[in-house]
């Protein structure tokens, strides 16, 4: 049966402090990026939405243009019928036929007027949509300009810190292997509970290095003895003595 090495509390604490310091370095790089990654993602989503709006307006304009062409064709058909009926009226045999043809002519003339009104309304609609389309295009151009600037800023920060970020990311991966699973789960839970990502903190000036709540002398003595994992009663962070914390260096 393979022998599993038992780590002392001090070794466990040293592993936790090492991991915390490495991941704090990664946090510092993330802070340098600031809100840029989120701003870039939001702008990309917004531009996608604006492009969809532009496409929708263009499709609407095409639909109205098609409708105008249909109305123009309807006018041609009605005008052709009017000419046909006018020719027929020259050969009518009685008043009843004459009135019937006149009624057909009037109906086709009304169809022409109605189609002309539809064309006028549709032309006005296209003009309104053309204004909206121009606004959408200008908005897209402006947003794409801002996006290009933001992306440029982000790429510069990434390029400047890429080597360092990869270095610490690899170190963090290796450091996590040396922390036992139960402790690592607690560490991650605490770390994700605080915006500054501090899960392991030293006792500084008789207080917790995370929440600055006073630590009683007796508890400080227990922390220095490294006999068990000590937790801040106020914030729940893992506490270590200043000496152990200072002895861990991350380069």
RALINJO-V637366 format. One line per field, one symbol per residue. psi: psi as a letter, one per 30 degrees, with the letter a starting at -180 (. if undefined). A space follows every 10 residues. Layout:
# RALINJO-V637366
psi=???
This chain:
# RALINJO-V637366
psi=kkkkkkklee eeeeeeeeee eefeeeeeee eefbgeeeee eeeeeeeeee eeeeeeeeee eeeeeeeeee eeeeeeeeee eeeeeeeeff glfleeeeee eeeeeeeeee eeeeeeeeee eeeeeeeeee eeeeeeeeee eeeeeeeeee eeeeeeeeef geeeeeeeee eeeeeeegkk eeeeeeeeee effkefgjfj lljkhglkfe fgkkkkeeee eeeffhflkk kkfefglkkl leeeeffjkk .
